[in-house]
Amino acid sequence: MKCDYCENELPGAVSTCPFCGGAVGLAASASNAPANMGNAQKTEPLRQGPGDEALEIDKELARPAAELEIERGNLERLRNFTVGDAEKSPYKRAIFLLLGIFLCFWGVQFLYVNRFILFATMMVCFAIAMLSPEYEWVGGLSTTISFVASFLIKTDSKKRKMAWF
């Protein structure tokens, strides 16, 4: 048997719907009763009480058509959503590579993909190379490592693969 209000399937002989709390009619609950009950009393047809009409009107007005269309659109997007979509990085590899080629001495490409530790390391190496002339080889080494890393790193800080475009 189904509930008159929410159209959900009702279990056994219940007096109220467990899903919406709506009252189940006597005739409907008697039809769910087991067949071996013996002499079942005859029930009168259900009469619609004054609150039932108001409940039906409230049900119709509770969800306007625009809201239902929005929910249908959201449901359709969820059906088309794949697990692979969640694992794509919002960062583009082409931009990461260009930053790595032109600004590798500062490590800006690492800042772009939220790899803050690598960025901080590059900035410290850059500062050491600028402040002390005997350690300017540190700047060259870190620039070379940053340049090569721009071609090797394919994921962002959350290990999501970056798309080219």
Contacts in CASP RR format, 6 or more apart in sequence:
PFRMAT RR
TARGET T0000
AUTHOR 0000-0000-0000
METHOD contacts of the structure
MODEL  1
MKCDYCENELPGAVSTCPFCGGAVGLAASASNAPANMGNAQKTEPLRQGP
GDEALEIDKELARPAAELEIERGNLERLRNFTVGDAEKSPYKRAIFLLLG
IFLCFWGVQFLYVNRFILFATMMVCFAIAMLSPEYEWVGGLSTTISFVAS
FLIKTDSKKRKMAWF
1 9 0 8 1.000
1 10 0 8 1.000
1 12 0 8 1.000
1 24 0 8 1.000
1 28 0 8 1.000
1 29 0 8 1.000
1 31 0 8 1.000
1 32 0 8 1.000
2 8 0 8 1.000
2 9 0 8 1.000
2 10 0 8 1.000
3 10 0 8 1.000
3 17 0 8 1.000
3 19 0 8 1.000
3 20 0 8 1.000
3 22 0 8 1.000
3 24 0 8 1.000
4 22 0 8 1.000
4 24 0 8 1.000
4 25 0 8 1.000
4 28 0 8 1.000
5 17 0 8 1.000
5 20 0 8 1.000
5 21 0 8 1.000
5 22 0 8 1.000
5 55 0 8 1.000
5 59 0 8 1.000
6 17 0 8 1.000
6 19 0 8 1.000
6 20 0 8 1.000
6 22 0 8 1.000
8 17 0 8 1.000
8 19 0 8 1.000
8 20 0 8 1.000
10 17 0 8 1.000
10 18 0 8 1.000
10 24 0 8 1.000
10 32 0 8 1.000
11 18 0 8 1.000
12 32 0 8 1.000
13 29 0 8 1.000
13 32 0 8 1.000
13 33 0 8 1.000
14 24 0 8 1.000
14 29 0 8 1.000
14 32 0 8 1.000
15 23 0 8 1.000
15 24 0 8 1.000
15 29 0 8 1.000
16 22 0 8 1.000
16 23 0 8 1.000
16 24 0 8 1.000
17 23 0 8 1.000
17 24 0 8 1.000
22 55 0 8 1.000
25 46 0 8 1.000
26 43 0 8 1.000
26 44 0 8 1.000
26 46 0 8 1.000
27 43 0 8 1.000
27 44 0 8 1.000
27 45 0 8 1.000
27 46 0 8 1.000
28 46 0 8 1.000
30 40 0 8 1.000
30 43 0 8 1.000
33 40 0 8 1.000
87 160 0 8 1.000
87 161 0 8 1.000
88 160 0 8 1.000
88 161 0 8 1.000
88 163 0 8 1.000
89 113 0 8 1.000
89 155 0 8 1.000
89 156 0 8 1.000
89 158 0 8 1.000
89 160 0 8 1.000
89 161 0 8 1.000
89 162 0 8 1.000
89 163 0 8 1.000
90 156 0 8 1.000
91 112 0 8 1.000
91 113 0 8 1.000
91 156 0 8 1.000
91 162 0 8 1.000
92 162 0 8 1.000
92 163 0 8 1.000
92 164 0 8 1.000
92 165 0 8 1.000
93 154 0 8 1.000
93 162 0 8 1.000
93 163 0 8 1.000
93 164 0 8 1.000
94 164 0 8 1.000
94 165 0 8 1.000
95 112 0 8 1.000
96 109 0 8 1.000
96 112 0 8 1.000
96 113 0 8 1.000
96 150 0 8 1.000
96 153 0 8 1.000
96 162 0 8 1.000
97 109 0 8 1.000
97 150 0 8 1.000
97 151 0 8 1.000
99 107 0 8 1.000
99 108 0 8 1.000
99 109 0 8 1.000
99 112 0 8 1.000
99 150 0 8 1.000
100 107 0 8 1.000
100 108 0 8 1.000
100 109 0 8 1.000
100 146 0 8 1.000
100 147 0 8 1.000
100 150 0 8 1.000
101 147 0 8 1.000
101 150 0 8 1.000
103 109 0 8 1.000
104 143 0 8 1.000
104 146 0 8 1.000
104 147 0 8 1.000
104 150 0 8 1.000
105 122 0 8 1.000
105 126 0 8 1.000
105 139 0 8 1.000
105 140 0 8 1.000
105 142 0 8 1.000
105 143 0 8 1.000
105 146 0 8 1.000
106 122 0 8 1.000
106 123 0 8 1.000
106 126 0 8 1.000
107 118 0 8 1.000
107 119 0 8 1.000
107 122 0 8 1.000
107 123 0 8 1.000
107 146 0 8 1.000
108 119 0 8 1.000
109 146 0 8 1.000
109 150 0 8 1.000
110 116 0 8 1.000
110 118 0 8 1.000
110 119 0 8 1.000
110 122 0 8 1.000
110 146 0 8 1.000
110 149 0 8 1.000
111 119 0 8 1.000
113 153 0 8 1.000
113 155 0 8 1.000
113 156 0 8 1.000
113 157 0 8 1.000
113 162 0 8 1.000
114 156 0 8 1.000
114 157 0 8 1.000
114 158 0 8 1.000
115 153 0 8 1.000
115 156 0 8 1.000
115 157 0 8 1.000
116 157 0 8 1.000
118 149 0 8 1.000
121 142 0 8 1.000
122 142 0 8 1.000
122 146 0 8 1.000
125 138 0 8 1.000
125 139 0 8 1.000
125 141 0 8 1.000
125 142 0 8 1.000
126 139 0 8 1.000
126 142 0 8 1.000
128 135 0 8 1.000
128 138 0 8 1.000
128 139 0 8 1.000
129 135 0 8 1.000
129 136 0 8 1.000
129 137 0 8 1.000
129 138 0 8 1.000
129 139 0 8 1.000
129 140 0 8 1.000
129 142 0 8 1.000
154 161 0 8 1.000
154 162 0 8 1.000
155 161 0 8 1.000
155 162 0 8 1.000
156 162 0 8 1.000
END
